[in-house]
Amino acid sequence: MKERRFVTGKDAQELLHFYRSAVRTRSYSDEEGDIARLILAEMQRLGFDEAYIDRVGNVVGRVGSGKKVIHFDSHMDTVRVNDPEDWAAPPFSADIIDGMVCGRGSVDMKGGLSASVYAAALAAKLDLLEDKTLYVTGSVCEEYCDGVCLENFYNDSGVKPDCCIICEPSDNILTLGHTGKVQARIRTHGVSAHGSAPEKGVNAVYEMAEIITRVEELNQALRRKKNGGTIVLSNISCVTASLNAVPSECEIYLDRRLRLGETVGEVFAELDALVAGKRATWEPGTLVHTSWTGEKLVYEPAHDPWRIADDHELTLACVRAYEETFGAAPDKYDVWDFGTNAVVPVSRGIPCIGFGPGEYKLAHMTDERCDANKVVDACEFYVNLIKTL
């Protein structure tokens, strides 16, 4: 590995101190206020040219004022901890065990967030920002509302980056894209009747039973395809007048993941087929959240998969930065099998790529943990990338 040149000594120590402080700061979705203030204070301490919390609660930092606009994004929110007694170390302790920082958010994704904040400050200190403007965001509610945070940031600020780096965990492997997603609700419509005379009604749950079978059959068919995605029933409920009545409505929520080559339009056709011939309708699985600042976030979960080309200018710049950081060209690329905030910049024609510390298979898990050295390595890569772009 090439000897690290930028992130050394005191800078590396302060980065890891900030990272561990971020892990210690609980930041469930829609409850990110404490970590937002922590990040804002750190940006101000590090001398960012501009740092503020925007209308929906994103933290925005800027260094430089050049023509080329580079954006690093990380989300601040984490999933909840429902099993703290099962963790080897308390989930908000940021204890270091065998070189790994342990805690909720250590992988997803406070390592990449911390590394990008420090990379921006170092790039400014090292005079690497000639003709460049660098934005670093800590964004809200990604776990539920992919990209809505950035949609609000871009709309409110008027910023349109020339490129965007998504700092989601990739184990410091260049990640060129991710899967698509469609979420939808299917409702069956029955007729209520007394439980003693079910023949006078239409049971909406029974009406849904065949649709559920079709969902599983579709999932099996997708698995048999070379590049098929997945579909899962993730929630079910019914409406009934009482426990002595025939249910008048039943609803399921579906999560459909798309691989490269699949399209949102094809999924809409699948949904039409799922309800065909039944007393049923489907609609987009729109989600509505309220950010920690009280602003309404509306998420429409329908995104095609994406992948940046191997020979794209941004990809090639990342390869050069990788070589500067690690002393060799990358021996492989990755594609995330989950969604990220990239859905918004990609939809706006902004080239995106992914790179961040932490094994993403450890995200959301009991004993979530990340190698501290890889956080420092990620910061070094980000500085090299800023220099290269």
BAKOL-432667 format. One line per field, with one value per residue (C-alpha): residue in one letter; x, y, z. Coordinates in Angstrom, 3 decimals. Example, Ala and Ser with C-alpha at 12.3 -4.5 7.8 and 13.67 -1.06 7.14 Angstrom:
// residues 2
r	c(A	S)
c1	c(12.300	13.670)
c2	c(-4.500	-1.060)
c3	c(7.800	7.140)
//
This chain:
// residues 389
r	c(M	K	E	R	R	F	V	T	G	K	D	A	Q	E	L	L	H	F	Y	R	S	A	V	R	T	R	S	Y	S	D	E	E	G	D	I	A	R	L	I	L	A	E	M	Q	R	L	G	F	D	E	A	Y	I	D	R	V	G	N	V	V	G	R	V	G	S	G	K	K	V	I	H	F	D	S	H	M	D	T	V	R	V	N	D	P	E	D	W	A	A	P	P	F	S	A	D	I	I	D	G	M	V	C	G	R	G	S	V	D	M	K	G	G	L	S	A	S	V	Y	A	A	A	L	A	A	K	L	D	L	L	E	D	K	T	L	Y	V	T	G	S	V	C	E	E	Y	C	D	G	V	C	L	E	N	F	Y	N	D	S	G	V	K	P	D	C	C	I	I	C	E	P	S	D	N	I	L	T	L	G	H	T	G	K	V	Q	A	R	I	R	T	H	G	V	S	A	H	G	S	A	P	E	K	G	V	N	A	V	Y	E	M	A	E	I	I	T	R	V	E	E	L	N	Q	A	L	R	R	K	K	N	G	G	T	I	V	L	S	N	I	S	C	V	T	A	S	L	N	A	V	P	S	E	C	E	I	Y	L	D	R	R	L	R	L	G	E	T	V	G	E	V	F	A	E	L	D	A	L	V	A	G	K	R	A	T	W	E	P	G	T	L	V	H	T	S	W	T	G	E	K	L	V	Y	E	P	A	H	D	P	W	R	I	A	D	D	H	E	L	T	L	A	C	V	R	A	Y	E	E	T	F	G	A	A	P	D	K	Y	D	V	W	D	F	G	T	N	A	V	V	P	V	S	R	G	I	P	C	I	G	F	G	P	G	E	Y	K	L	A	H	M	T	D	E	R	C	D	A	N	K	V	V	D	A	C	E	F	Y	V	N	L	I	K	T	L)
c1	c(0.000	1.228	2.309	-0.382	0.616	-2.306	-4.193	-1.478	-0.781	-3.046	-5.436	-6.027	-6.497	-8.985	-10.874	-11.269	-12.273	-14.994	-16.103	-16.478	-18.339	-20.741	-21.336	-22.014	-24.652	-27.910	-29.527	-32.530	-34.441	-36.402	-34.385	-31.097	-30.987	-28.180	-25.824	-26.663	-25.495	-22.387	-21.427	-22.175	-19.925	-17.117	-17.383	-17.186	-14.205	-12.410	-12.850	-15.406	-16.198	-19.889	-21.779	-25.459	-28.485	-31.033	-34.818	-35.331	-32.442	-29.558	-26.147	-24.442	-20.778	-18.881	-15.216	-13.860	-15.628	-14.413	-16.262	-16.183	-18.716	-18.057	-20.565	-19.929	-23.087	-23.621	-26.820	-26.889	-29.754	-29.521	-31.942	-33.073	-31.559	-34.162	-31.783	-29.163	-28.739	-27.434	-24.548	-20.972	-20.509	-23.249	-24.591	-23.750	-20.418	-18.127	-15.873	-12.863	-12.562	-9.753	-9.343	-13.043	-15.243	-18.456	-21.878	-25.000	-24.034	-20.362	-20.832	-24.005	-22.648	-20.837	-17.412	-17.933	-19.599	-16.705	-14.108	-15.759	-15.947	-12.249	-11.274	-12.903	-11.094	-7.760	-8.237	-8.747	-5.755	-3.559	-4.655	-6.210	-9.341	-8.159	-11.205	-13.266	-16.234	-16.763	-20.038	-20.329	-23.794	-25.015	-28.525	-31.732	-34.102	-32.305	-33.296	-36.937	-36.822	-33.932	-32.866	-35.674	-33.130	-30.966	-33.983	-34.746	-31.085	-30.656	-34.003	-33.513	-29.834	-29.792	-26.628	-26.063	-22.860	-20.648	-20.342	-21.523	-19.707	-22.000	-20.046	-22.151	-20.195	-18.435	-15.449	-13.405	-14.190	-15.194	-18.923	-20.381	-24.112	-26.974	-30.235	-33.535	-36.637	-40.412	-42.618	-46.367	-49.560	-52.164	-55.663	-58.445	-62.018	-64.544	-68.027	-68.537	-70.981	-71.605	-69.342	-72.368	-73.349	-70.069	-71.852	-73.509	-70.151	-66.904	-63.836	-61.076	-58.398	-59.459	-59.448	-55.843	-54.729	-54.349	-52.505	-50.020	-49.450	-48.845	-46.281	-44.263	-44.543	-43.250	-40.315	-39.423	-39.633	-37.346	-34.805	-34.692	-33.834	-30.168	-30.410	-33.762	-34.500	-36.616	-40.064	-41.139	-44.363	-43.165	-46.428	-50.064	-53.165	-56.942	-59.950	-62.877	-65.871	-65.164	-63.689	-67.145	-67.220	-65.970	-63.019	-63.979	-60.438	-56.997	-53.697	-50.216	-47.035	-44.558	-40.845	-39.537	-35.780	-34.603	-31.343	-29.601	-31.666	-35.012	-37.178	-39.821	-42.263	-41.839	-42.582	-45.783	-46.876	-46.095	-48.315	-51.143	-50.805	-50.825	-54.268	-55.775	-59.159	-59.385	-61.362	-58.107	-56.183	-52.589	-50.993	-47.456	-46.121	-45.706	-44.162	-44.547	-42.180	-41.670	-38.043	-36.537	-37.064	-40.777	-40.707	-42.733	-40.777	-42.686	-41.016	-42.161	-40.334	-39.906	-36.315	-34.550	-31.190	-28.099	-24.426	-21.749	-19.518	-16.057	-14.563	-16.555	-14.445	-15.501	-14.687	-11.244	-10.581	-11.537	-9.171	-6.304	-7.168	-7.346	-3.886	-2.538	-4.092	-3.403	-0.440	-2.222	-5.217	-8.466	-8.732	-12.544	-15.601	-18.870	-22.553	-24.674	-27.674	-29.587	-30.703	-29.007	-29.439	-27.826	-31.309	-31.791	-28.496	-28.627	-32.159	-30.812	-27.992	-25.277	-22.555	-22.383	-20.046	-19.824	-16.969	-16.970	-15.521	-17.267	-18.634	-22.215	-23.339	-22.679	-25.043	-28.292	-26.984	-26.337	-22.670	-22.344	-18.631	-16.081	-12.295	-11.012	-8.072	-10.474	-12.131	-8.740	-8.037	-11.370	-10.490	-7.146	-8.941	-11.383	-8.504	-6.759	-10.001	-10.513	-6.949	-7.503	-10.864)
c2	c(0.000	3.502	5.451	7.927	11.522	13.772	12.301	11.846	12.391	14.953	15.095	11.332	11.422	14.282	12.552	9.381	11.377	13.111	9.809	8.173	11.234	10.895	7.202	8.124	10.625	8.777	9.893	7.780	8.865	12.082	12.600	13.888	17.251	16.402	15.039	17.890	20.349	18.235	18.242	21.951	22.796	20.635	22.261	25.680	24.634	23.317	26.641	25.839	28.911	28.335	25.925	25.854	23.649	23.949	24.022	20.243	19.644	18.741	20.037	21.814	22.791	24.581	25.213	26.986	29.123	27.842	26.936	23.128	22.007	18.724	17.253	14.644	13.288	11.115	10.562	11.271	8.991	5.385	2.546	1.890	-0.458	-2.860	-5.367	-3.396	-6.262	-8.489	-6.200	-7.016	-3.317	-0.740	0.367	4.052	3.572	3.715	1.301	0.044	-3.753	-5.325	-2.104	-1.893	1.011	-0.561	1.010	1.868	3.984	2.983	1.412	3.098	5.676	7.909	6.780	8.120	11.240	12.012	11.269	13.639	16.495	16.160	15.665	18.973	20.792	19.221	20.024	23.669	23.709	22.100	24.567	21.844	23.822	26.026	26.666	24.232	24.525	21.618	20.876	18.322	17.347	15.380	14.535	13.483	10.514	8.474	5.208	5.845	8.463	7.886	11.174	13.426	15.220	16.070	17.057	19.684	20.759	21.215	22.983	25.357	26.173	26.199	24.068	21.765	19.785	18.633	15.314	13.650	11.155	9.013	8.028	4.956	1.942	-0.012	-1.376	1.237	-0.360	1.882	1.333	2.225	1.949	0.384	-1.448	0.243	0.128	0.249	0.109	-0.247	-0.929	-3.424	-3.238	-5.765	-4.571	-6.813	-6.483	-6.466	-8.945	-10.440	-13.331	-15.568	-15.008	-14.772	-15.815	-12.384	-10.632	-10.794	-11.460	-9.054	-11.198	-14.269	-12.057	-11.129	-14.729	-15.479	-12.204	-13.163	-16.466	-14.529	-12.318	-15.328	-16.929	-13.680	-13.646	-17.222	-16.327	-13.336	-15.525	-17.833	-14.941	-14.195	-10.623	-10.717	-8.631	-9.486	-8.775	-9.203	-8.660	-6.508	-5.634	-6.756	-5.387	-5.483	-3.345	-4.994	-3.634	-5.922	-9.300	-10.666	-9.313	-10.166	-7.876	-5.231	-4.318	-5.879	-4.178	-5.463	-3.443	-4.679	-3.950	-4.682	-4.342	-3.925	-5.149	-3.491	-4.071	-3.924	-0.792	0.853	0.552	-3.226	-3.361	-1.357	-4.014	-6.722	-4.942	-4.797	-8.560	-9.180	-7.586	-8.817	-10.492	-9.665	-7.078	-5.185	-2.030	-0.942	2.447	3.771	3.145	6.851	7.551	10.781	11.741	14.843	15.915	16.927	20.580	19.962	19.963	17.471	14.914	13.086	10.071	8.420	5.055	4.341	4.404	2.670	1.026	2.919	2.320	4.774	3.661	2.265	4.849	7.848	10.873	10.568	6.849	7.455	10.248	7.877	5.234	7.741	8.814	5.168	4.538	7.579	6.342	2.618	2.345	0.140	0.241	-1.237	-4.957	-4.883	-2.649	-3.152	-2.339	-1.847	-4.147	-1.409	2.133	5.400	9.152	8.877	8.455	12.240	13.442	10.601	11.639	15.172	14.016	14.506	11.820	9.797	7.236	5.504	5.002	4.690	2.755	-0.186	-3.520	-2.765	-6.294	-5.273	-2.290	-2.423	-5.475	-6.292	-5.462	-3.109	-2.236	-0.642	-0.770	2.611	2.503	2.300	5.542	7.253	5.560	6.812	10.366	10.013	8.802	11.725	14.226	12.574	12.637	16.332	16.941	14.844	16.227)
c3	c(0.000	-0.804	2.269	3.272	2.528	3.469	6.444	9.062	12.724	14.348	11.366	11.498	15.276	15.080	12.258	14.314	17.399	15.372	13.829	17.239	18.546	15.615	16.420	20.058	18.904	18.340	15.086	14.160	11.058	11.680	14.903	13.464	15.245	17.687	15.038	12.678	15.296	15.976	12.271	11.887	14.835	13.394	9.969	11.606	13.744	10.664	8.881	6.172	4.093	4.695	6.954	7.792	8.493	5.713	5.796	5.993	8.425	6.118	7.184	4.285	4.217	1.456	0.813	-2.243	-4.832	-8.186	-11.344	-10.957	-8.324	-6.490	-4.041	-1.336	0.307	3.372	5.290	9.024	10.005	11.150	11.682	15.231	17.792	19.173	20.791	22.796	25.263	22.449	21.456	22.474	23.277	23.928	20.544	21.105	22.866	19.795	21.673	19.719	19.680	17.631	15.675	14.834	15.927	17.203	17.243	15.325	12.330	12.428	8.985	7.745	7.437	9.865	8.666	5.153	6.527	8.886	6.214	3.709	6.235	7.008	3.364	2.451	5.247	4.293	0.616	1.530	3.877	1.209	-1.524	-3.680	-4.527	-7.372	-9.592	-7.473	-5.146	-2.801	-1.015	1.772	2.991	5.947	4.815	6.552	6.430	3.759	5.420	4.453	1.690	-0.720	-2.258	-1.011	1.196	-1.841	-3.914	-1.294	-1.023	-4.779	-5.186	-2.255	-2.859	-6.653	-6.557	-9.538	-9.048	-11.886	-10.044	-6.856	-4.640	-2.496	0.625	1.465	2.785	0.043	2.004	0.135	-3.233	-6.120	-6.576	-9.950	-9.383	-7.480	-7.904	-8.684	-6.520	-6.797	-3.727	-4.066	-2.149	-3.334	-1.858	-2.226	-1.817	-0.105	1.344	5.096	6.659	10.076	10.984	11.396	7.748	5.777	2.584	2.542	2.239	0.256	2.373	1.269	2.947	0.936	-2.160	-1.332	-0.822	-4.536	-5.073	-2.353	-4.140	-7.369	-5.587	-4.486	-7.918	-9.452	-7.029	-7.990	-11.680	-11.142	-9.377	-12.387	-14.703	-15.340	-14.072	-12.331	-9.278	-6.266	-4.882	-1.286	0.639	3.545	5.314	5.458	7.172	6.894	7.704	9.471	11.326	14.277	15.142	14.340	10.775	7.308	6.433	3.893	2.826	2.847	1.988	1.289	0.769	-1.815	-2.198	-5.714	-6.387	-9.981	-11.471	-14.388	-17.516	-15.684	-15.780	-13.632	-16.536	-16.572	-12.845	-13.311	-15.833	-13.255	-10.738	-13.270	-13.712	-9.956	-9.541	-12.825	-12.394	-8.685	-6.743	-6.301	-7.188	-6.759	-6.142	-5.608	-2.110	-1.343	2.061	4.019	6.837	8.935	9.254	12.586	11.588	11.053	7.241	5.217	3.186	0.438	-1.146	-4.376	-4.465	-8.182	-9.444	-12.297	-11.551	-12.685	-13.393	-14.441	-17.311	-16.610	-18.976	-17.702	-16.772	-13.109	-12.993	-14.479	-11.975	-9.159	-10.530	-10.526	-6.974	-5.918	-7.350	-5.498	-2.267	-2.381	-4.743	-7.297	-9.613	-8.279	-9.027	-9.048	-8.926	-7.099	-7.549	-4.428	-4.059	-2.236	-3.030	-2.060	-2.334	-5.787	-7.274	-7.289	-8.795	-11.342	-12.340	-12.914	-15.159	-12.542	-12.771	-9.551	-8.067	-4.697	-2.249	1.522	4.454	6.078	4.875	3.913	4.841	8.466	8.218	10.225	12.110	15.736	16.504	13.521	13.301	10.983	10.697	11.920	9.487	6.554	7.639	7.453	4.109	2.766	3.779	2.000	-1.141	-1.015	-0.776	-3.709	-5.695	-5.006	-6.177	-9.317	-10.465)
//
